[in-house]
Amino acid sequence: MLNWLVRLFRKAPVPISIKWTIYIGTLITMVMGILGWFLITQQTSFHMREVRGFGEVLVEQLAHSASEPLLADDQFNLQGLVSRQTQNDNVVGAAIVPSEKPWVISGNVPHQLPTTEELTPMIWSWRDEDNRRYPAITFFSPIHFRDVIAGHAVITLDRAFLDRNQKRTIRIISFATIGLILIAAILSYVLSKRLSRPITLLAQAGHQPETGMLISQGDEDRKDEIGQVYAHFERMSAGMLEKRQVEDALSRYVSPVVADKILSNLSQPRLANQEMEGSVLFCDIVGFTQLSEDLPADEVASLLNLYLGAIADAAHRCRGVVDKFIGDSAMILFGVPEADNEHGQQAVRCAWLIQAMVRHINKQRRQEGKEPIMLRIGINSGVMLAGNIGIPDRLEYTVVGDSVNLASRLCGAAPADGIMMSETTAEFPGVNEMVELHRQPELKIRGKKNRVSPSIAGTPSREFGQWLMRTMAYILNKHPG
């Protein structure tokens, strides 16, 4: 049972300073309790010895004073002796007990002598007329006269008065013990907080590498075991921070999905090549070459960042992966490298969301007196090879194949502000329910033996239009301006 309670206490979500306070407080309470019990026991023994010594002195004095009057049978002097004894506040009774004559009594005494030869003190109680009980202790002493026992002297002390003194002493010791325990508990809590401070700082610092912060609490110069732990933790947290910075930097140049796959298996960073079913979206800015000649370089860069940022936001909302930016063009993958049964629908959603965001940007540009920017988008769905392309020292994870080439050609053939998709994308389940599809005349695509039958995305359905509005509002609230 005790072991179970200890294990339960260890697992309890209680700060270690509180646990240490309980441990130290329990130990101090046990020690102080034992010390208090020892002091009370010793005080009780000392008190009893004092009472016995006092009673024995009184009864021996009475026995010595009564020897001659008892032998002379002087009842008057004997009665005076016992009466004077009861004038003491602590004496409630006294008696002279001759061997063969009536007792001379004053106050309360036992009705008979002890039968033992040692005449040990008798602890007893007497009652008054109202039947109230009073504790008492009676002492006996033989009355000697020339080596002959002529009788006995009897003294009864008020044990209630004596017990009150004892209880007062015990109460003082008890209160002092409890007070010391409380003071020790407070001091143990302060000490526990002080001792557990390094551990608390380590626990707090365990979350700091995530925010780019290291330990800097002024305890790093300690030379004890805590200082060694701090030094090790500093090195570990620095490594974690560096790893996080590498991950952040890698995710800026590689899609987060690909970066996660590489970082999850650093011993084998080369991703396996595999054929996958997916969709590819290409988009570029219409007339960008002429635009870049007419605008300053910094304005061209700002314009590119604005539009490519909108493209990246749209891809993220539609489970797409930005494979690469090539000048004013972007290539987005769906269903690669993570399989997605809705890759065709997601590609069409992304295309419409990109165009909607570009129209919002163009509205602001017109208000500023600037020329609007038009995008054209091409989409194709099919089987493609996904994997590492390049040399061992410089690899790029991308997709290649006829499906990818066709998406790129469709982007080039699409009208300004239009979305052109292949027949496989147009026939993808759910696409025709999202938007109207306008079949186009067959096109002869460079590199393709057979002609293709593309479609242009028309008016979105009511449900899809509502989704576009909600998603646009979310992105604009997330990136105001």
C-alpha positions in Angstrom: 0.0 0.0 0.0 2.8 2.4 0.9 4.7 1.6 -2.3 1.5 2.2 -4.3 1.0 5.6 -2.6 4.7 6.5 -3.3 4.4 5.6 -7.0 1.1 7.5 -7.3 2.7 10.6 -5.7 5.6 10.4 -8.1 3.4 10.3 -11.1 1.1 13.1 -9.8 1.3 16.4 -11.9 2.7 18.3 -8.9 5.6 20.7 -9.1 8.9 19.2 -7.8 9.2 22.0 -5.3 5.9 21.0 -3.7 7.0 17.3 -3.7 10.3 18.2 -2.0 8.5 20.4 0.5 6.2 17.4 1.4 9.2 15.1 1.6 11.3 17.5 3.8 8.2 18.5 5.8 7.3 14.9 6.5 10.8 14.2 7.7 10.9 17.3 9.9 7.4 16.4 11.3 8.5 12.9 12.2 11.7 14.2 13.8 10.0 17.0 15.7 7.2 14.6 16.7 9.6 12.1 18.1 11.5 14.9 19.9 8.2 16.3 21.3 7.2 12.8 22.5 10.6 12.3 24.1 10.4 15.7 25.9 6.8 15.1 27.1 7.8 11.6 28.4 10.8 13.0 30.2 8.8 15.9 31.6 6.1 13.5 32.8 8.7 11.3 34.5 10.4 14.3 36.1 7.0 15.6 37.2 6.1 12.3 38.9 9.5 12.1 40.6 9.0 15.7 41.9 5.5 14.7 43.2 6.7 11.6 44.9 9.7 13.4 46.4 7.4 16.1 47.7 4.9 13.6 49.1 7.5 11.4 50.7 9.1 14.3 52.4 5.8 15.5 53.9 4.7 12.0 55.1 8.2 11.3 56.6 8.1 14.6 58.5 4.6 13.7 59.7 5.8 10.3 60.8 8.8 11.8 62.6 6.6 14.4 64.4 4.0 11.9 65.4 6.2 9.2 67.0 6.3 10.6 70.6 2.6 11.9 70.7 1.5 8.5 69.3 3.5 6.6 72.0 2.1 8.9 74.7 -1.4 8.5 73.2 -1.7 12.3 73.0 -4.8 12.6 70.8 -4.8 16.3 71.0 -1.3 16.7 69.6 -2.0 14.1 67.0 -5.1 15.8 65.8 -3.2 19.1 65.7 -0.5 17.5 63.5 -2.9 16.2 60.9 -4.9 19.4 60.9 -1.9 21.5 60.2 -1.0 19.2 57.3 -4.2 19.9 55.5 -3.6 23.7 55.7 -1.2 23.2 52.7 -3.1 23.9 49.5 -1.7 20.8 47.9 -2.6 18.5 50.8 -6.3 17.3 50.8 -6.0 14.7 53.6 -3.7 13.5 56.4 -4.0 10.7 59.0 -2.1 9.0 61.9 -2.9 5.3 61.9 -1.9 3.6 65.2 -1.3 -0.1 65.1 -4.2 -1.0 67.4 -6.1 2.2 68.0 -8.6 4.4 65.9 -7.2 6.5 63.1 -6.6 10.2 63.6 -7.9 11.7 60.3 -8.2 15.2 58.8 -9.5 15.5 55.2 -9.6 12.6 52.7 -7.5 9.5 53.0 -8.0 5.9 51.9 -10.0 3.7 54.3 -7.3 1.1 54.6 -3.5 0.8 54.3 -1.8 -1.0 51.4 -1.2 -4.6 52.0 2.3 -4.6 50.5 5.3 -4.2 52.8 6.8 -1.4 50.6 3.9 1.0 51.1 4.0 2.4 47.6 2.0 5.5 46.8 -1.6 4.9 46.0 -3.3 6.7 43.1 -7.0 6.9 43.7 -10.0 9.3 43.6 -12.4 10.6 46.2 -15.9 12.1 45.7 -17.5 15.0 47.5 -21.1 15.3 48.7 -22.2 16.3 45.1 -20.6 13.1 43.8 -17.9 15.0 42.0 -14.7 13.1 41.5 -11.3 14.4 42.5 -8.1 12.6 41.7 -5.6 12.1 44.5 -2.3 10.4 45.4 -1.6 9.1 48.9 1.8 8.4 50.5 2.5 6.2 53.5 5.3 6.1 56.0 5.8 3.9 59.1 6.1 5.6 62.5 9.2 4.2 64.3 10.0 4.4 68.0 13.1 2.6 69.0 13.0 0.1 66.1 9.3 -0.6 66.7 6.6 0.3 64.2 4.0 2.1 66.3 1.8 3.0 63.4 1.7 4.8 60.0 1.5 8.4 58.8 -0.7 9.1 55.8 -0.6 12.2 53.4 -3.0 12.7 50.5 -2.0 15.2 47.8 -4.4 16.9 45.3 -3.5 15.2 42.0 -5.7 17.6 40.0 -3.5 20.6 40.9 -0.4 18.6 40.1 -1.9 17.3 36.9 -2.8 20.8 35.8 0.8 21.8 36.0 1.8 18.8 34.1 -0.8 19.4 31.4 0.3 23.0 31.1 3.8 21.9 30.6 2.7 19.3 28.0 0.6 22.0 26.2 3.6 24.3 26.0 5.8 21.6 24.6 3.1 20.6 22.1 2.5 24.2 20.9 6.2 24.8 20.7 6.6 21.6 18.6 3.8 22.5 16.3 5.1 26.0 15.9 8.6 24.7 15.0 7.0 22.3 12.5 5.1 25.1 10.8 8.3 27.3 10.7 10.2 24.3 9.3 7.5 23.7 6.7 7.8 27.3 5.5 11.6 27.1 5.4 11.5 23.8 3.7 9.2 25.2 0.9 11.6 28.2 0.5 14.6 25.8 0.4 12.8 23.4 -2.1 12.0 26.3 -4.4 15.6 27.3 -4.3 16.9 23.8 -4.9 14.4 23.1 -7.6 15.0 26.3 -9.5 17.6 24.9 -11.8 15.3 22.0 -12.7 12.4 24.4 -13.3 14.6 26.5 -15.6 15.6 23.4 -17.5 12.0 22.4 -17.9 11.1 25.9 -19.2 14.1 26.0 -21.5 13.0 22.7 -23.0 10.4 24.7 -24.9 12.7 27.6 -25.8 14.6 26.1 -28.8 11.2 26.1 -30.6 11.2 29.9 -30.3 14.9 30.4 -31.0 15.8 31.1 -27.4 18.5 29.5 -25.3 19.2 29.4 -21.5 20.4 32.7 -20.2 19.4 32.7 -16.6 22.8 33.5 -15.0 23.4 29.9 -13.8 25.6 28.8 -16.6 28.8 29.5 -14.6 28.0 26.9 -11.9 30.7 24.3 -11.4 28.5 21.6 -9.8 26.4 18.9 -11.5 23.7 21.5 -12.3 26.3 23.6 -14.2 27.3 20.5 -16.2 23.7 19.8 -17.1 23.3 23.4 -18.1 26.4 23.2 -20.3 25.1 20.0 -22.0 21.7 21.5 -22.5 23.2 24.6 -24.0 24.9 22.5 -26.6 21.8 20.4 -27.2 19.5 23.4 -27.5 22.0 25.1 -29.9 22.0 22.0 -32.0 18.2 21.9 -32.0 18.0 25.6 -32.9 20.5 25.1 -35.7 18.4 22.1 -37.0 15.3 24.2 -36.9 16.9 26.9 -38.8 18.2 24.4 -41.4 14.6 23.0 -41.7 13.2 26.5 -42.1 15.8 27.4 -44.7 15.3 24.1 -46.6 11.5 24.6 -46.7 12.1 27.9 -48.4 13.9 26.3 -51.3 12.1 22.9 -51.3 8.4 22.3 -50.7 7.6 21.5 -47.1 6.3 18.1 -47.9 9.5 17.1 -49.7 11.6 18.7 -46.9 9.8 16.7 -44.3 10.4 13.5 -46.2 14.1 14.3 -46.5 14.5 15.3 -42.9 12.6 12.2 -41.6 15.2 9.9 -43.1 18.6 11.7 -43.1 20.5 8.5 -43.5 18.8 8.0 -46.9 18.1 11.5 -48.2 17.5 10.4 -51.8 13.8 9.9 -52.3 12.7 6.9 -54.3 11.7 7.4 -58.0 8.1 6.2 -58.6 5.3 6.6 -61.0 2.3 8.4 -59.5 -1.1 9.4 -60.6 -1.5 13.2 -60.2 -2.2 16.6 -61.7 0.2 19.3 -62.8 -0.7 23.1 -63.0 1.4 25.6 -64.9 0.7 29.3 -64.8 2.6 32.4 -66.1 2.0 36.1 -66.5 0.9 37.2 -69.9 3.3 39.7 -71.5 5.8 39.6 -68.7 8.8 40.1 -71.0 7.4 43.4 -72.2 6.4 44.4 -68.7 9.8 43.8 -67.3 11.3 46.0 -69.9 9.0 48.9 -69.1 9.3 48.8 -65.2 12.3 49.3 -62.9 14.0 46.1 -61.7 12.9 46.6 -58.0 9.2 47.1 -59.1 9.4 44.0 -61.2 10.7 42.0 -58.3 8.0 43.4 -56.0 5.3 42.5 -58.6 6.6 39.0 -59.0 6.7 38.4 -55.2 3.1 39.7 -54.9 1.7 37.4 -57.6 3.8 34.4 -56.8 2.9 34.8 -53.1 -0.8 34.7 -54.1 -0.1 31.5 -56.2 1.6 29.9 -53.2 -1.3 30.7 -50.9 -3.8 29.2 -53.3 -1.7 26.0 -53.7 -1.5 25.6 -49.9 -5.2 25.9 -49.5 -5.8 23.3 -52.2 -3.3 20.6 -51.0 -0.9 21.5 -53.8 2.9 21.5 -53.7 4.8 24.3 -55.4 7.4 22.4 -57.3 9.3 25.4 -58.6 9.1 29.1 -59.7 10.7 29.7 -63.1 10.8 33.5 -63.7 7.2 34.6 -64.0 5.9 31.0 -64.1 5.0 28.5 -61.4 4.6 24.7 -61.4 2.3 23.2 -58.9 1.8 19.5 -58.2 -1.3 17.7 -56.8 -1.2 14.1 -55.6 2.6 14.2 -55.6 4.6 13.3 -53.5 1.6 12.5 -51.2 -1.2 10.5 -53.0 -4.5 12.4 -53.3 -7.6 10.8 -54.8 -9.0 14.3 -55.5 -5.9 15.7 -57.3 -7.9 16.7 -60.4 -10.5 18.6 -58.4 -7.8 20.2 -56.3 -6.0 21.4 -59.4 -9.1 23.1 -60.8 -9.9 24.6 -57.4 -6.4 26.0 -57.2 -6.6 27.4 -60.7 -9.8 29.3 -60.0 -8.5 30.5 -56.6 -5.4 31.9 -58.3 -7.4 33.7 -60.9 -9.8 35.1 -58.2 -6.9 36.4 -56.2 -5.2 37.9 -59.3 -8.5 39.7 -60.1 -8.5 41.1 -56.5 -5.0 42.4 -56.9 -5.8 43.9 -60.3 -8.7 45.7 -58.8 -6.3 47.4 -56.4 -3.9 48.1 -59.3 -6.6 49.8 -61.3 -7.4 52.0 -58.3 -3.8 53.0 -58.2 -3.7 53.8 -61.9 -1.6 50.8 -62.8 -2.1 48.2 -65.6 -3.7 44.9 -64.6 -1.8 41.7 -64.9 -3.3 38.7 -66.6 -2.4 35.0 -66.0 -3.0 32.0 -68.1 -3.2 28.5 -66.6 -2.8 25.0 -68.0 -3.7 21.8 -66.2 -3.3 18.1 -67.0 -3.9 14.9 -65.1 -2.2 11.6 -65.6 0.7 9.3 -64.7 4.1 10.9 -64.2 7.5 9.9 -62.8 8.2 11.6 -59.5 11.7 11.4 -58.0 15.2 12.8 -58.0 16.5 14.4 -61.1 20.1 15.6 -61.4 23.5 14.5 -60.3 24.5 13.0 -56.9 25.9 16.4 -55.8 22.9 18.4 -56.9 19.5 16.7 -56.9 16.0 18.1 -57.4 12.8 16.4 -56.5 10.3 17.0 -59.4 8.0 15.2 -61.9 8.7 14.5 -65.5 6.9 12.8 -68.3 4.4 13.4 -71.1 1.7 14.5 -68.7 3.9 17.3 -67.4 4.9 18.4 -70.9 1.2 18.6 -71.9 0.3 20.8 -68.9 3.1 23.2 -69.9 1.9 23.3 -73.5 -1.7 23.9 -72.5 -0.6 26.8 -70.3 1.1 28.4 -73.4 -2.1 27.8 -75.5 -4.5 29.1 -72.8 -6.1 32.6 -73.4 -5.2 35.5 -71.1 -7.1 35.2 -67.8 -8.2 31.7 -68.8 -7.8 28.2 -67.5 -7.3 25.5 -70.1 -7.3 21.8 -69.0 -6.8 18.5 -70.8 -9.5 16.0 -71.5 -8.3 13.8 -68.6 -8.7 16.6 -66.2 -12.0 17.7 -67.6 -13.3 14.1 -67.2 -11.9 13.8 -63.6 -14.8 12.9 -61.2 -16.4 16.0 -59.8 -14.8 18.6 -62.1 -17.8 19.1 -64.3 -19.9 19.7 -61.2 -17.6 22.5 -60.1 -17.4 24.6 -63.3 -18.9 24.8 -66.7 -16.6 23.3 -69.3 -16.3 24.7 -72.8 -14.8 22.2 -75.2 -12.3 23.7 -77.6 -11.3 22.7 -81.1 -8.6 20.0 -81.3 -5.1 21.4 -80.9 -1.9 20.2 -82.4 0.5 20.2 -79.5 4.3 20.2 -80.2 5.7 16.9 -79.2 2.4 15.0 -79.4 1.5 12.7 -82.3 -2.2 13.0 -81.8 -4.3 16.1 -81.4 -5.7 17.0 -78.0 -9.2 18.1 -77.1 -8.8 20.8 -74.3 -11.5 22.6 -72.4 -11.8 26.1 -71.0 -13.1 26.5 -67.5 -16.3 28.6 -67.5 -18.6 29.9 -64.8 -18.2 28.1 -61.4 -21.1 26.4 -59.7 -23.0 28.2 -56.9 -21.5 25.9 -54.3 -18.0 26.2 -55.7 -18.4 30.0 -55.9 -19.3 30.2 -52.2 -16.2 28.2 -51.4 -14.1 30.6 -53.5 -15.5 33.6 -51.6 -14.9 32.0 -48.1 -11.3 30.9 -49.0 -10.5 34.4 -50.5 -11.7 36.1 -47.3 -9.6 33.7 -45.2 -6.5 34.4 -47.2 -7.0 38.1 -47.3 -7.6 38.2 -43.5 -4.5 36.2 -43.0 -2.4 38.5 -45.3 -4.1 41.9 -45.2 -3.0 44.4 -47.8 
